[in-house]
Amino acid sequence: MINFGMISWIILIVVLLIWGGFWLYNYLLRKNNATIISQEDFQQTMHSAQVVDIREANEYNSAHILGARNVPYSTLQQGVPGFNKTQPIYLYADVNNLTGRVAKKLREAGYENIYILDGGMRDWTGKVKRAN
Protein backbone atom coordinates (compact mmCIF):
# COMPACT_ATOMS: atom_id res chain seq x y z
CA MET A 1 0.00 0.00 0.00
CA ILE A 2 1.28 3.45 -0.95
CA ASN A 3 1.58 6.00 1.82
CA PHE A 4 0.62 9.25 0.04
CA GLY A 5 1.37 11.34 3.13
CA MET A 6 4.97 10.16 3.17
CA ILE A 7 5.33 10.69 -0.59
CA SER A 8 4.00 14.25 -0.22
CA TRP A 9 6.61 14.99 2.45
CA ILE A 10 9.40 13.55 0.33
CA ILE A 11 8.32 15.63 -2.67
CA LEU A 12 8.14 18.76 -0.51
CA ILE A 13 11.63 18.14 0.88
CA VAL A 14 13.08 17.53 -2.59
CA VAL A 15 11.48 20.74 -3.93
CA LEU A 16 12.82 22.74 -0.98
CA LEU A 17 16.31 21.29 -1.44
CA ILE A 18 16.28 22.16 -5.15
CA TRP A 19 15.00 25.68 -4.45
CA GLY A 20 17.58 26.17 -1.68
CA GLY A 21 20.38 24.92 -3.92
CA PHE A 22 19.29 27.24 -6.72
CA TRP A 23 19.15 30.20 -4.32
CA LEU A 24 22.57 29.37 -2.85
CA TYR A 25 24.12 28.96 -6.31
CA ASN A 26 22.82 32.37 -7.42
CA TYR A 27 23.89 34.03 -4.16
CA LEU A 28 27.43 32.65 -4.51
CA LEU A 29 27.51 33.62 -8.19
CA ARG A 30 26.73 37.23 -7.27
CA LYS A 31 29.06 37.28 -4.26
CA ASN A 32 32.03 35.72 -6.10
CA ASN A 33 31.80 37.90 -9.21
CA ALA A 34 30.69 41.29 -7.91
CA THR A 35 30.31 43.45 -4.84
CA ILE A 36 26.76 43.85 -3.58
CA ILE A 37 26.20 47.56 -3.02
CA SER A 38 23.53 49.19 -0.88
CA GLN A 39 21.03 51.58 -2.39
CA GLU A 40 22.58 54.48 -0.46
CA ASP A 41 26.11 53.76 -1.70
CA PHE A 42 24.80 53.19 -5.21
CA GLN A 43 23.10 56.61 -5.25
CA GLN A 44 26.16 58.40 -3.85
CA THR A 45 28.66 56.90 -6.32
CA MET A 46 26.63 56.11 -9.45
CA HIS A 47 27.71 59.33 -11.20
CA SER A 48 31.25 58.00 -11.54
CA ALA A 49 30.15 54.56 -12.78
CA GLN A 50 28.53 52.88 -15.77
CA VAL A 51 24.99 52.14 -14.59
CA VAL A 52 23.60 49.19 -16.54
CA ASP A 53 19.99 47.99 -16.47
CA ILE A 54 19.98 44.39 -17.69
CA ARG A 55 16.21 44.06 -17.89
CA GLU A 56 14.54 43.70 -21.27
CA ALA A 57 13.75 46.88 -23.25
CA ASN A 58 10.03 46.93 -22.40
CA GLU A 59 10.80 46.83 -18.66
CA TYR A 60 13.53 49.46 -19.03
CA ASN A 61 11.25 51.73 -21.07
CA SER A 62 8.46 51.58 -18.49
CA ALA A 63 10.76 52.86 -15.72
CA HIS A 64 14.49 52.86 -15.06
CA ILE A 65 17.08 54.50 -12.84
CA LEU A 66 17.86 57.95 -14.19
CA GLY A 67 21.11 57.79 -16.19
CA ALA A 68 21.10 54.01 -16.66
CA ARG A 69 22.03 52.37 -19.94
CA ASN A 70 19.92 49.44 -21.12
CA VAL A 71 21.86 46.32 -22.07
CA PRO A 72 19.29 43.51 -21.87
CA TYR A 73 20.35 40.17 -20.50
CA SER A 74 19.20 38.51 -23.72
CA THR A 75 21.70 40.53 -25.79
CA LEU A 76 24.50 39.72 -23.36
CA GLN A 77 24.11 36.06 -24.34
CA GLN A 78 25.79 36.92 -27.66
CA GLY A 79 28.73 38.65 -25.99
CA VAL A 80 29.83 41.51 -23.77
CA PRO A 81 29.52 45.01 -25.24
CA GLY A 82 32.45 47.40 -24.98
CA PHE A 83 32.17 48.82 -21.49
CA ASN A 84 34.91 51.10 -20.20
CA LYS A 85 37.25 48.89 -18.16
CA THR A 86 38.54 51.83 -16.10
CA GLN A 87 35.11 52.74 -14.69
CA PRO A 88 33.08 50.64 -12.26
CA ILE A 89 30.04 48.85 -13.66
CA TYR A 90 26.87 49.04 -11.59
CA LEU A 91 24.34 46.35 -12.53
CA TYR A 92 20.71 46.06 -11.61
CA ALA A 93 17.59 44.16 -12.61
CA ASP A 94 14.43 42.91 -10.94
CA VAL A 95 15.73 39.37 -10.62
CA ASN A 96 18.97 38.90 -8.71
CA ASN A 97 20.01 35.67 -10.43
CA LEU A 98 20.37 37.55 -13.73
CA THR A 99 22.79 40.06 -12.23
CA GLY A 100 24.98 37.23 -10.96
CA ARG A 101 25.14 35.64 -14.39
CA VAL A 102 26.02 38.97 -16.03
CA ALA A 103 28.65 39.71 -13.37
CA LYS A 104 30.24 36.31 -14.06
CA LYS A 105 30.26 36.97 -17.81
CA LEU A 106 31.83 40.42 -17.27
CA ARG A 107 34.44 39.00 -14.87
CA GLU A 108 35.37 36.35 -17.46
CA ALA A 109 35.73 39.13 -20.07
CA GLY A 110 38.30 40.91 -17.86
CA TYR A 111 36.19 43.48 -16.03
CA GLU A 112 37.06 43.92 -12.38
CA ASN A 113 35.00 46.67 -10.73
CA ILE A 114 31.54 45.11 -10.89
CA TYR A 115 28.81 46.05 -8.43
CA ILE A 116 25.24 44.82 -8.04
CA LEU A 117 22.48 46.96 -6.57
CA ASP A 118 21.08 45.19 -3.53
CA GLY A 119 17.33 44.75 -4.03
CA GLY A 120 17.52 45.87 -7.66
CA MET A 121 14.88 48.00 -9.30
CA ARG A 122 12.22 46.39 -7.12
CA ASP A 123 13.52 48.23 -4.00
CA TRP A 124 14.87 51.37 -5.69
CA THR A 125 13.65 54.66 -4.12
CA GLY A 126 15.93 57.07 -6.01
CA LYS A 127 15.22 59.06 -9.16
CA VAL A 128 13.47 57.16 -11.93
CA LYS A 129 12.69 58.00 -15.52
CA ARG A 130 9.22 56.77 -16.46
CA ALA A 131 7.61 56.30 -19.86
CA ASN A 132 5.49 59.22 -21.02
C-alpha positions in Angstrom: 0.0 0.0 0.0 1.3 3.4 -0.9 1.6 6.0 1.8 0.6 9.3 0.0 1.4 11.3 3.1 5.0 10.2 3.2 5.3 10.7 -0.6 4.0 14.2 -0.2 6.6 15.0 2.4 9.4 13.5 0.3 8.3 15.6 -2.7 8.1 18.8 -0.5 11.6 18.1 0.9 13.1 17.5 -2.6 11.5 20.7 -3.9 12.8 22.7 -1.0 16.3 21.3 -1.4 16.3 22.2 -5.1 15.0 25.7 -4.4 17.6 26.2 -1.7 20.4 24.9 -3.9 19.3 27.2 -6.7 19.1 30.2 -4.3 22.6 29.4 -2.8 24.1 29.0 -6.3 22.8 32.4 -7.4 23.9 34.0 -4.2 27.4 32.6 -4.5 27.5 33.6 -8.2 26.7 37.2 -7.3 29.1 37.3 -4.3 32.0 35.7 -6.1 31.8 37.9 -9.2 30.7 41.3 -7.9 30.3 43.4 -4.8 26.8 43.9 -3.6 26.2 47.6 -3.0 23.5 49.2 -0.9 21.0 51.6 -2.4 22.6 54.5 -0.5 26.1 53.8 -1.7 24.8 53.2 -5.2 23.1 56.6 -5.2 26.2 58.4 -3.9 28.7 56.9 -6.3 26.6 56.1 -9.4 27.7 59.3 -11.2 31.2 58.0 -11.5 30.1 54.6 -12.8 28.5 52.9 -15.8 25.0 52.1 -14.6 23.6 49.2 -16.5 20.0 48.0 -16.5 20.0 44.4 -17.7 16.2 44.1 -17.9 14.5 43.7 -21.3 13.8 46.9 -23.2 10.0 46.9 -22.4 10.8 46.8 -18.7 13.5 49.5 -19.0 11.2 51.7 -21.1 8.5 51.6 -18.5 10.8 52.9 -15.7 14.5 52.9 -15.1 17.1 54.5 -12.8 17.9 58.0 -14.2 21.1 57.8 -16.2 21.1 54.0 -16.7 22.0 52.4 -19.9 19.9 49.4 -21.1 21.9 46.3 -22.1 19.3 43.5 -21.9 20.3 40.2 -20.5 19.2 38.5 -23.7 21.7 40.5 -25.8 24.5 39.7 -23.4 24.1 36.1 -24.3 25.8 36.9 -27.7 28.7 38.6 -26.0 29.8 41.5 -23.8 29.5 45.0 -25.2 32.4 47.4 -25.0 32.2 48.8 -21.5 34.9 51.1 -20.2 37.2 48.9 -18.2 38.5 51.8 -16.1 35.1 52.7 -14.7 33.1 50.6 -12.3 30.0 48.8 -13.7 26.9 49.0 -11.6 24.3 46.4 -12.5 20.7 46.1 -11.6 17.6 44.2 -12.6 14.4 42.9 -10.9 15.7 39.4 -10.6 19.0 38.9 -8.7 20.0 35.7 -10.4 20.4 37.5 -13.7 22.8 40.1 -12.2 25.0 37.2 -11.0 25.1 35.6 -14.4 26.0 39.0 -16.0 28.7 39.7 -13.4 30.2 36.3 -14.1 30.3 37.0 -17.8 31.8 40.4 -17.3 34.4 39.0 -14.9 35.4 36.3 -17.5 35.7 39.1 -20.1 38.3 40.9 -17.9 36.2 43.5 -16.0 37.1 43.9 -12.4 35.0 46.7 -10.7 31.5 45.1 -10.9 28.8 46.1 -8.4 25.2 44.8 -8.0 22.5 47.0 -6.6 21.1 45.2 -3.5 17.3 44.7 -4.0 17.5 45.9 -7.7 14.9 48.0 -9.3 12.2 46.4 -7.1 13.5 48.2 -4.0 14.9 51.4 -5.7 13.7 54.7 -4.1 15.9 57.1 -6.0 15.2 59.1 -9.2 13.5 57.2 -11.9 12.7 58.0 -15.5 9.2 56.8 -16.5 7.6 56.3 -19.9 5.5 59.2 -21.0 
